[in-house]
Amino acid sequence: ASLGNQMRNLNGVNTGRLVMAVSAGFASTFMPAILGAFMKQHPAVEVVFYDVSAHQLLDKLLTTDAEIAIGSVQGDIPDVTIERILKGRISAIGPARGAFGARKQITWDELASLPTISMRRENQARAGIDAALARTGRTWTPAIEVSVFNTALALTAAGNSITVLPDYLLMRAQFPTLVAKPLTNPTIEWQLSLVRKIGRSLSPAAAKFVALTRAHIGGARRGEG
């Protein structure tokens, strides 16, 4: 092997093991491109990732050998550091054409007159929505509840109701006929975060994956602007 390859192997980026936990939302949207780029650059690194529901994310990080977790985490949590890597908003997702597509935003009161699709109540985003609306004296009853967010988007793409989700879960490459419109009064922010155990430094492989994640998400959001 060349001296250059030997030095790269010594720092662990081209060898070793990367273990992470990721939310199902991240796994279905940003993960394919980021993981593809990482594996192309570092084909000898063994990659293990646990794709779980958002409410299982922290437990997976804290009870396994995962170095990092990526997903939606709410509140202050002991034993971990939380870095926001993407700021999103709860939005109404519907057809890009027609009256819905022409809207700049939609209020929750206006949404009440439309048939909607939501995640089930045990979902973290749905629980956050219900709590935020309750603080303003509002309630919301979707027409359809599902367990998998891609199911909701597929139903909306087929013309069945408006989906309510964090805006970053809509990948236009997967659903080119849909668009996300911010829901207001109240506006509900929902972030995607990188979570690490306090006091644990990242391996070179994990540090490289984190850098790729930041760069990809930043580029993706700039491209939508």
C-alpha positions as a Markdown table, in Angstrom:
| # | Residue | x | y | z |
|---|---|---|---|---|
| 1 | Ala | 0.0 | 0.0 | 0.0 |
| 2 | Ser | 1.2 | 3.6 | -0.7 |
| 3 | Leu | 2.3 | 5.8 | 2.2 |
| 4 | Gly | -0.8 | 8.0 | 1.6 |
| 5 | Asn | -3.1 | 5.0 | 2.1 |
| 6 | Gln | -1.2 | 3.9 | 5.1 |
| 7 | Met | -1.6 | 7.3 | 6.7 |
| 8 | Arg | -5.3 | 7.4 | 5.9 |
| 9 | Asn | -5.8 | 4.0 | 7.5 |
| 10 | Leu | -3.9 | 5.1 | 10.6 |
| 11 | Asn | -6.4 | 7.9 | 11.2 |
| 12 | Gly | -9.2 | 5.5 | 10.9 |
| 13 | Val | -11.3 | 7.2 | 8.2 |
| 14 | Asn | -10.8 | 4.5 | 5.6 |
| 15 | Thr | -11.1 | 1.7 | 8.0 |
| 16 | Gly | -13.0 | 0.9 | 11.2 |
| 17 | Arg | -16.7 | 0.9 | 12.1 |
| 18 | Leu | -19.4 | 3.5 | 12.1 |
| 19 | Val | -22.5 | 2.8 | 14.3 |
| 20 | Met | -25.4 | 5.3 | 14.5 |
| 21 | Ala | -29.1 | 5.5 | 15.2 |
| 22 | Val | -31.3 | 7.5 | 12.9 |
| 23 | Ser | -35.0 | 8.3 | 12.9 |
| 24 | Ala | -37.2 | 6.7 | 10.2 |
| 25 | Gly | -37.8 | 10.2 | 8.8 |
| 26 | Phe | -34.1 | 11.0 | 8.4 |
| 27 | Ala | -33.5 | 7.4 | 7.0 |
| 28 | Ser | -36.1 | 7.9 | 4.3 |
| 29 | Thr | -35.1 | 11.4 | 3.2 |
| 30 | Phe | -31.5 | 12.6 | 3.6 |
| 31 | Met | -29.8 | 9.3 | 4.6 |
| 32 | Pro | -29.6 | 7.6 | 1.2 |
| 33 | Ala | -27.6 | 10.4 | -0.4 |
| 34 | Ile | -25.4 | 11.0 | 2.6 |
| 35 | Leu | -24.7 | 7.3 | 3.2 |
| 36 | Gly | -24.0 | 6.8 | -0.5 |
| 37 | Ala | -21.4 | 9.6 | -0.5 |
| 38 | Phe | -19.8 | 8.3 | 2.7 |
| 39 | Met | -19.5 | 4.7 | 1.4 |
| 40 | Lys | -18.1 | 5.8 | -1.9 |
| 41 | Gln | -15.4 | 7.8 | -0.1 |
| 42 | His | -14.7 | 5.2 | 2.6 |
| 43 | Pro | -15.7 | 1.8 | 1.2 |
| 44 | Ala | -13.7 | -0.2 | 3.8 |
| 45 | Val | -15.6 | 1.3 | 6.8 |
| 46 | Glu | -18.2 | -1.0 | 8.2 |
| 47 | Val | -21.5 | 0.9 | 8.6 |
| 48 | Val | -24.2 | -0.2 | 11.1 |
| 49 | Phe | -27.3 | 1.9 | 11.5 |
| 50 | Tyr | -30.4 | 1.5 | 13.5 |
| 51 | Asp | -33.4 | 3.1 | 11.8 |
| 52 | Val | -36.1 | 3.6 | 14.5 |
| 53 | Ser | -39.1 | 5.7 | 15.4 |
| 54 | Ala | -38.2 | 9.1 | 16.8 |
| 55 | His | -39.3 | 8.2 | 20.3 |
| 56 | Gln | -36.9 | 5.3 | 20.3 |
| 57 | Leu | -33.9 | 7.3 | 19.1 |
| 58 | Leu | -32.4 | 8.3 | 22.5 |
| 59 | Asp | -32.8 | 4.9 | 24.0 |
| 60 | Lys | -31.0 | 3.4 | 21.0 |
| 61 | Leu | -28.1 | 5.8 | 21.4 |
| 62 | Leu | -27.7 | 5.3 | 25.1 |
| 63 | Thr | -28.1 | 1.5 | 25.2 |
| 64 | Thr | -26.1 | 0.4 | 22.2 |
| 65 | Asp | -22.7 | 1.1 | 20.7 |
| 66 | Ala | -24.0 | 3.9 | 18.5 |
| 67 | Glu | -21.8 | 6.9 | 18.5 |
| 68 | Ile | -24.4 | 9.4 | 17.1 |
| 69 | Ala | -28.1 | 9.7 | 16.6 |
| 70 | Ile | -29.9 | 11.9 | 14.1 |
| 71 | Gly | -33.5 | 12.7 | 14.3 |
| 72 | Ser | -36.1 | 14.9 | 16.0 |
| 73 | Val | -35.4 | 15.3 | 19.8 |
| 74 | Gln | -37.4 | 17.6 | 21.9 |
| 75 | Gly | -36.5 | 19.3 | 25.3 |
| 76 | Asp | -33.4 | 19.2 | 27.5 |
| 77 | Ile | -32.2 | 15.7 | 28.0 |
| 78 | Pro | -29.4 | 14.6 | 30.4 |
| 79 | Asp | -26.3 | 12.7 | 29.3 |
| 80 | Val | -26.4 | 13.9 | 25.7 |
| 81 | Thr | -25.6 | 17.0 | 23.7 |
| 82 | Ile | -28.1 | 18.1 | 21.0 |
| 83 | Glu | -27.0 | 20.1 | 18.0 |
| 84 | Arg | -29.7 | 21.4 | 15.6 |
| 85 | Ile | -28.7 | 20.7 | 12.0 |
| 86 | Leu | -32.0 | 21.7 | 10.4 |
| 87 | Lys | -34.8 | 24.0 | 11.4 |
| 88 | Gly | -38.1 | 23.0 | 10.1 |
| 89 | Arg | -41.8 | 23.9 | 10.5 |
| 90 | Ile | -45.0 | 21.9 | 10.8 |
| 91 | Ser | -46.6 | 22.4 | 7.4 |
| 92 | Ala | -49.6 | 21.4 | 5.3 |
| 93 | Ile | -48.5 | 19.3 | 2.4 |
| 94 | Gly | -50.7 | 19.2 | -0.7 |
| 95 | Pro | -50.8 | 19.5 | -4.5 |
| 96 | Ala | -48.3 | 22.0 | -6.0 |
| 97 | Arg | -50.9 | 23.0 | -8.6 |
| 98 | Gly | -54.2 | 24.8 | -8.1 |
| 99 | Ala | -55.4 | 26.9 | -5.2 |
| 100 | Phe | -53.4 | 25.0 | -2.6 |
| 101 | Gly | -50.1 | 25.5 | -4.5 |
| 102 | Ala | -50.8 | 29.2 | -4.9 |
| 103 | Arg | -51.0 | 29.8 | -1.1 |
| 104 | Lys | -48.1 | 31.3 | 0.8 |
| 105 | Gln | -49.2 | 29.8 | 4.1 |
| 106 | Ile | -52.3 | 28.3 | 5.8 |
| 107 | Thr | -53.6 | 29.0 | 9.3 |
| 108 | Trp | -54.7 | 26.2 | 11.6 |
| 109 | Asp | -58.2 | 27.6 | 11.6 |
| 110 | Glu | -58.3 | 27.5 | 7.8 |
| 111 | Leu | -56.9 | 23.9 | 7.9 |
| 112 | Ala | -59.9 | 22.9 | 10.0 |
| 113 | Ser | -62.1 | 23.1 | 6.9 |
| 114 | Leu | -59.9 | 20.7 | 4.9 |
| 115 | Pro | -59.7 | 16.9 | 5.1 |
| 116 | Thr | -56.3 | 16.1 | 6.6 |
| 117 | Ile | -54.0 | 13.2 | 7.2 |
| 118 | Ser | -51.8 | 12.9 | 10.3 |
| 119 | Met | -49.5 | 10.6 | 12.1 |
| 120 | Arg | -51.0 | 8.7 | 15.0 |
| 121 | Arg | -51.0 | 10.2 | 18.5 |
| 122 | Glu | -48.0 | 8.2 | 19.7 |
| 123 | Asn | -45.9 | 9.8 | 17.1 |
| 124 | Gln | -43.5 | 12.4 | 18.5 |
| 125 | Ala | -44.4 | 15.1 | 15.9 |
| 126 | Arg | -48.1 | 14.5 | 16.3 |
| 127 | Ala | -47.8 | 14.8 | 20.1 |
| 128 | Gly | -45.9 | 18.1 | 19.6 |
| 129 | Ile | -48.6 | 19.4 | 17.4 |
| 130 | Asp | -51.4 | 18.5 | 19.8 |
| 131 | Ala | -49.5 | 20.1 | 22.7 |
| 132 | Ala | -48.8 | 23.3 | 20.8 |
| 133 | Leu | -52.4 | 23.7 | 19.7 |
| 134 | Ala | -53.7 | 23.0 | 23.2 |
| 135 | Arg | -51.6 | 25.9 | 24.5 |
| 136 | Thr | -53.7 | 28.2 | 22.2 |
| 137 | Gly | -57.0 | 26.5 | 23.1 |
| 138 | Arg | -57.3 | 24.6 | 19.8 |
| 139 | Thr | -57.8 | 21.0 | 19.0 |
| 140 | Trp | -57.4 | 19.3 | 15.6 |
| 141 | Thr | -59.0 | 16.1 | 14.4 |
| 142 | Pro | -57.5 | 14.6 | 11.2 |
| 143 | Ala | -59.7 | 12.5 | 8.9 |
| 144 | Ile | -57.0 | 9.8 | 8.6 |
| 145 | Glu | -54.2 | 8.7 | 10.9 |
| 146 | Val | -51.3 | 6.6 | 9.7 |
| 147 | Ser | -48.2 | 5.1 | 11.3 |
| 148 | Val | -45.7 | 5.8 | 8.4 |
| 149 | Phe | -45.2 | 9.3 | 7.1 |
| 150 | Asn | -44.6 | 8.1 | 3.5 |
| 151 | Thr | -48.0 | 6.5 | 3.6 |
| 152 | Ala | -49.5 | 9.9 | 4.3 |
| 153 | Leu | -47.5 | 11.6 | 1.5 |
| 154 | Ala | -48.5 | 8.8 | -1.0 |
| 155 | Leu | -52.2 | 9.3 | -0.1 |
| 156 | Thr | -51.9 | 13.0 | -0.6 |
| 157 | Ala | -50.1 | 12.6 | -3.9 |
| 158 | Ala | -53.1 | 10.4 | -5.0 |
| 159 | Gly | -55.5 | 13.3 | -4.2 |
| 160 | Asn | -56.6 | 12.0 | -0.8 |
| 161 | Ser | -56.5 | 14.9 | 1.7 |
| 162 | Ile | -53.8 | 17.2 | 3.0 |
| 163 | Thr | -50.9 | 15.8 | 5.0 |
| 164 | Val | -49.6 | 17.6 | 8.1 |
| 165 | Leu | -45.9 | 17.0 | 8.8 |
| 166 | Pro | -42.6 | 18.7 | 9.3 |
| 167 | Asp | -41.7 | 20.4 | 6.0 |
| 168 | Tyr | -38.3 | 18.7 | 5.6 |
| 169 | Leu | -39.9 | 15.3 | 5.4 |
| 170 | Leu | -41.2 | 16.1 | 1.9 |
| 171 | Met | -38.6 | 15.2 | -0.6 |
| 172 | Arg | -39.6 | 16.7 | -4.0 |
| 173 | Ala | -37.6 | 14.0 | -5.8 |
| 174 | Gln | -39.9 | 11.4 | -4.3 |
| 175 | Phe | -43.2 | 13.4 | -4.5 |
| 176 | Pro | -42.7 | 16.0 | -7.3 |
| 177 | Thr | -46.4 | 16.9 | -7.4 |
| 178 | Leu | -46.6 | 18.0 | -3.7 |
| 179 | Val | -45.6 | 21.2 | -1.9 |
| 180 | Ala | -45.3 | 22.2 | 1.7 |
| 181 | Lys | -47.0 | 25.4 | 3.0 |
| 182 | Pro | -46.2 | 26.7 | 6.5 |
| 183 | Leu | -49.0 | 26.4 | 9.1 |
| 184 | Thr | -49.4 | 29.5 | 11.1 |
| 185 | Asn | -51.3 | 30.9 | 14.1 |
| 186 | Pro | -49.6 | 29.1 | 15.8 |
| 187 | Thr | -46.3 | 28.5 | 14.0 |
| 188 | Ile | -44.8 | 25.2 | 15.2 |
| 189 | Glu | -41.1 | 24.7 | 14.7 |
| 190 | Trp | -39.7 | 21.2 | 14.4 |
| 191 | Gln | -36.0 | 20.6 | 14.2 |
| 192 | Leu | -33.7 | 17.8 | 13.0 |
| 193 | Ser | -30.8 | 17.3 | 15.4 |
| 194 | Leu | -27.5 | 15.5 | 15.8 |
| 195 | Val | -27.3 | 13.8 | 19.3 |
| 196 | Arg | -24.1 | 12.7 | 21.0 |
| 197 | Lys | -23.3 | 11.2 | 24.3 |
| 198 | Ile | -21.6 | 13.7 | 26.7 |
| 199 | Gly | -17.9 | 13.1 | 27.2 |
| 200 | Arg | -17.5 | 10.8 | 24.2 |
| 201 | Ser | -15.3 | 11.9 | 21.3 |
| 202 | Leu | -16.2 | 10.8 | 17.8 |
| 203 | Ser | -14.2 | 8.3 | 15.9 |
| 204 | Pro | -12.7 | 9.6 | 12.6 |
| 205 | Ala | -15.4 | 7.8 | 10.6 |
| 206 | Ala | -18.2 | 9.3 | 12.7 |
| 207 | Ala | -16.7 | 12.7 | 12.5 |
| 208 | Lys | -16.5 | 12.4 | 8.7 |
| 209 | Phe | -20.1 | 11.3 | 8.5 |
| 210 | Val | -21.2 | 14.2 | 10.6 |
| 211 | Ala | -19.4 | 16.6 | 8.3 |
| 212 | Leu | -21.0 | 15.1 | 5.3 |
| 213 | Thr | -24.4 | 15.3 | 6.9 |
| 214 | Arg | -24.0 | 19.0 | 7.7 |
| 215 | Ala | -22.8 | 19.8 | 4.2 |
| 216 | His | -25.5 | 17.8 | 2.5 |
| 217 | Ile | -28.4 | 19.2 | 4.5 |
| 218 | Gly | -27.0 | 22.8 | 4.2 |
| 219 | Gly | -26.7 | 22.4 | 0.4 |
| 220 | Ala | -30.1 | 20.8 | 0.1 |
| 221 | Arg | -31.8 | 23.7 | 1.9 |
| 222 | Arg | -30.0 | 26.3 | -0.1 |
| 223 | Gly | -31.0 | 24.5 | -3.3 |
| 224 | Glu | -34.7 | 24.8 | -2.2 |
| 225 | Gly | -34.4 | 28.5 | -1.6 |
